[in-house]
Amino acid sequence: MRLRISPESVLERIALKLNLVPTPLVHTQIYFIIARAIMAAADLNIFETIGGGSKTLDEISNTAKTHPTATRHLLDCLAGIGYIKSSGGYYSIQSKYRRWLLRDFQSNITAKLHFQFNEWNWMTNLENYIRTGAAIEIHTKMGPSEWKDYQEGMKVLSVNAAVELAGKIKLSPTASEMLDIGGSYGLYSIELCKKYPALSSTILELPAALESVNLLTAKQGLAGRVKFKAGDAISDNLGDKVYDLILLNNVAHHFSAEENRKLAQKAARALKPGGMFGIGEFALRAKPGEGGVVASSSGLYFAMTSKSGSWSTKDINSWQKEAGLKVKKPINLLRLPGWSLLIATKSCIALSPETERN
C-alpha cells in the first residue's frame, strides 16, 4: 500500500501536479492530527455512542460525557476525512468504517487504537534512537497495564487473520502437536485446532505476557488442547522431533539475525520429519521502499521499540535453509496486506543425530 493525497478540485489537481503543495506538511501535521482524532474518538466512545444509527451533537456529548463544543470540532474533523456523515444536525458513521470501530463487530480494532496511545508516546524516542541507535526494548519495560493493552491490541489484529491463515495452512489429518511461539491469546492455535481435530498446541510466551492473557480457549471448548507455557524461545530447549508445526508469527522482528538463525536450528530439531516451520512477518523487499509504506514504516518502528526490525524474505529463508529445511511457497493474506507466512519443511527422511547437529 502507498499513501496518496487525493485532490478534491481541478485547482488542487493542478497544484499537486506542479508540486506546489507542501506535501511533507500534509504527511506530518495533517496526518498526525487525523490519527489522534480517530484514536480519541474511539477511546472516548464517540464512535460507540453514535453506533449504527445517527445522533445529534447533544446526544453524543451527553452520552459520551464530553464537552459539546469540543465534540463538535472533533466530529467536524472526522467528517472532513470521511469517517463521519453529517446531515440535518445528525451525525452517523460511514458504513465502511463501522465494522472496524464498533464493538458489535468481531473485526473491530478499538483495542488496538487504545494501545496506540502507548505507541504514540514511544515514538517520541525516535530522534534519540536515530542519533544513538539505542532502542527502547519495550518487552523489558512494559508494566502490567501496558502488557494488557498490548495483548488486547494484538488480539483484535489477529482475529480475522487467524481464520484466513488456518484455512490456508495444510497439515496432515493426523498432525498432533503444534508449537505457537509468542502466540499471545492463542487465536492462531485455536483456529488450527478447530480445523484439525487431532491437533493440540502449546503456546510459548514470556511470563509477563501470560499474566495479562485472558484465556479464550475454554470458551472455544479447547482448554485441554491449547496449553500455555511460560518461557523464552531463544534460551529454552524446544525438544527433539516433537511438533508437526511450529509458528513464529510477528516475533522475528524482535530478535537479532543470530538469534533468529539459532531459533530456526532449534525449530528444525524440534520438528517431526515432514513438519513445517512458518515465520510470519511484514517482510522487507530486496530494494528499499518496495512493499509500500507498511513494511518500511514497520521496519523502523520495530527497530526502535525492540532491537532488530523487519527482515527480508531472503533473510528469513536463509535461516530456514541453514537449518536444513526446504523453503516452500509463502502464504499471503488478504486481511493483512504485505504480511506473509514464510514456510519451510523438514525432510520426511529422518536424519541421524550427528547429521542434525551439523
N, C-alpha and C positions, 0 to 999 in steps of 0.2 A: 504494500500500500504506500501511497505517496500523499503528502499534504498538498492541497490545492486551494488557491484563493479564487473564488468564482465571482466574476463581475456581475453586477445587477443592472447595468445600463450600458448603452453604447459608449458613453463618455468613460466609464470605468474600464471597459474593454480596451479602448484606445490607450488609456493611461497605463494599463498593465503591459500592453504590447510594446509601448515606447519606454518601458522601465522607469516611469515617472512616480510609481507608487513605492514608498519606503517599506518594502515587504519585511525587512527584519523587525520593523516596529509592529507590524501585524502579527508576526510569528512570536513576538515576545509579549509586549504589553497587552494586546488584544486577546491572544490565546491564553495567557495566564489568568486574565480576568474571567474569561469564559470558563476555564477549567474550575476555578474556585467557585464560581456561581453555581455550576452544576453540582459540585460537591456539597456546597452549603444547602442548596435546595433539597438534596437527598437527606442530608444529616438533620435538617430542621423539620423534616417530614412535610415539606411543601408539596412534593410530588404525591406522597401518600395521602395527604389531605384532599387534593384535587381528585385523585383516583381515576376511575374510568369515565367519570361524567364531567360536569363543569360546575365551577363555583365562582361566586363573586369575591372581590378582594376582601370584604369584611368577613365573609365566611372562612376564607383561607387563613387570614391573620388571626381571627378569634380561635379557630380550632388549633392552629399550629402555635398559638401564643407568641406571635411575632408582632413587631411594630408595623402598623398598616402602611405608612409612607415608605418605609424601608422595604417592605414586602412588595409594594408596587414597583419600586425601582428594580428589584430582583426579577419580578415577573416580566417587566418590560425588556430586560436583558435577555431572559430566556426566550421571549417571543422573537427578539431580533435575531437569534441564532437558530430559530426554527424548532425549539423544543416545546414551546407553548403556543397555543392559538388563543387569540382574544377576539371576542365578538359580543357586542351589546352589553358590555360590562361583565361578561363571564369569561373565565379562563379554563382551558382544558389542555390536556397533554396530547401532543401529536401522537397519533395511533402507533406509529412505528417505534416509538420510544417506550411505550407502556410496558412491553414485555421485559425491558431492561431495568425499569425504575420502580415498578410496583411489586410489592411483596406477595401478591396473589399468584404471580408467575414464578415457576421454578427457575426460570432463566434470569431472574433479577440479580443485579450486581451491586445493590446498595451497600452490602457489607464491604465490598472492595472499594467503593467510593469513600466509605468511612475510614478504612485503613489508609487511604491515600493522604489523610491529614498527617500521619506519621511520616509517609514518604516525602510529603511536601517539606517537612522540617529537615529530613535527612539531606534533601537536595541542596540545602544551604551550605553543605560541606563541599560542594563540587569544586569551587575555586581552590580550596585548600588541597583537595585531592590532586588536582591538576598540577599545582605547584610542587607538592611533596611526594605524590604517589602513595600517600597513607590512606588506605581505605578505612571505612567505618567498622566493617565486620559486624554487621547488625546481629547476627545469631549469638554472639557472645555478650551483647549489651542490652538486648530487649528484656524488659521486665514482664511479669505475668500478664498485665493488661495489654501490652504491646503484642505478646505472643498470641493472646486470644484474638485480637484484631487481625493479626497476620494470618492465623489459621482460618478465621471466618472469611477473610478476603480471598484466600487461595481456594477455599471450598466452593464459593459461588462461581469462580472461574472454571472449575473442574467439572461441574455438574453435567453440562451438555457434552463437553469434550470427552468425558469418560464413557458416555453411552456410545458416541461415534467411534472412539478408539477400540472399545471392546468389540464392536461389530466388525472391525477390520483386522483384528489380531486373530490369526488362525493357529489353533493348537490342536493336538491330538485329543480325541474324546476321552482318552484315558489319562490325560495330564492331571497330576495330583497335587503338585506343590509349586507355589509361586512365592517369590520374594519381591516386595514392593519397597524399595529404598527411598526414604523420605516421603512416604505415601500419605502423610498427614491424616486426614479424616478417613482415608481408605476408599474413596469413591471409585478409583480405577479397579481396585481389588474387588469391590462389591459387584461392579458390573461384569467383570470377568468370571467371578464365581457364580453369578446368576446365569451366565451363558454356558459355563462348563460345570455340570453338577458334581463331577468327581474332583474338582479343583478346590484346594484350600490355599490361603495366602497368609504370609507373615509380613506385617508392616514394620520395618525397622526405622525408628525415629529417634531423634535426640530426646533425652529425658525432659528437657524444658518444653519441648513441643507437645509431648504426650500429656503433660499436665493440663493443657488447655484443649485437648481433643474431647469433644462431646460425642461419645460413641454412637455412630449411626447403625452399626452392624446388627444390633439387637432388633431395631425397627425393621430391618430387612430380613429378619429370620436367619441371619448368617453369623450369629455370635460365636458358634463353635467352629466356623470355617475361616473366619477372618480374625486373625490374632494380632495384637500389638506387642512389640518388643522394644524396650529402650536400649539404645546402643549407638555406635558410631561406625558407619560403613568403612571408613578409612582405617580404623585401628582394629575392628573386630574380625574374627575368623568367620567367614561365611559358610564354611563347610566344604564337603567334597562330594560331588555328584548327587546333590540333594534336590535341585529345582529343575522344573520344566521351563520356567520363565522367570527372568529377573528384569524388573523395570527400574529405570533410573530417570524419572520424569522431573524436569525442571530443577535439577540438583547439580549437574556437571558444571554449571557456570559458577558455583561456589567453590570449586576445587581447582587446584593448580594442575598443569599438564602432567606433572609427575604423579600427583595423587590420582588423577583420572586413569593414568596408564596402569598404576598398581591395582586400582579398583577393578579395571577391566580384566586383569590377570586373575584376581581373586574370583570374580564373577565366572570366568571361564572354568576355573576349577570346580566351582560350586554347581555348575550346570550338569545335568544328566546328558549323556550322548544324545544329540538331536535337539537339545534345549536351546532356547532363544534368549539373547541379551539385547534389550531395547533401551536406547538412550534418547529421551525426548527433550528437544531444545528448539528455541528460535535460533537456528544455526546461521552464522555469518556466511556470506558468499565469498567466493575467491577474490573478487575485486571490491575494494572499499566502496560503499554506497549501494551495491547491488543487494536486492532483497528488500529495499524500501526502508521506511522510517522505523518500523517495529524492530527489526533485527539490529539496526545500527544504534538506535537510542537505548534499546535493552542492553546492548553490549557495554555502553558507557555506564548505565545505571548499575548493572551487576558488578562491574569492576569497582565502582565507588563504594557500594554497600557491602561488598564481600572482599575477596582477594584475587579474583580471577576475571570473570567477564564471559561474554558469549564466545563459543568456539565454532570453528568452521566445520562443515561436513567432512572435509579432508582430515582435520584433526581427530574428530570423533571416530571416523572409520579407521584411522591409523592405530588408535588404541585397541580397537576390536581385532584388527588384523594381527597386531603384535602379540595379542593374547591367544592366537591360533584359531580365531573364529572366522567364519566366512560371511562377508558382508552381503546382505540381501537388499532388495528394493525397499526404499523407505516408505513409511505410511504418512500421508499428508492429510490434514483435517480441514474441512470447510469451516468449522466453528472456531478454529484458531489459525487464521491466515498467516503463513510464514513459519508455522511450527511443524516439525517433523519428528516422527519416531524412527530413529536410525537403527535398523535391525541387523543383527549378526547371529549366526547359529553355530553350535558346536557339532563337530563331525559325529555322525552316528557310529563310527568305529571307535570303540573305546581305546584310549591311548594308555601306555604303561605309565606308572608314576614317574619314572625317570624322564620320559618324553614330556609329560605335562609340566614338570619342574623347569625344563629347558624352554 
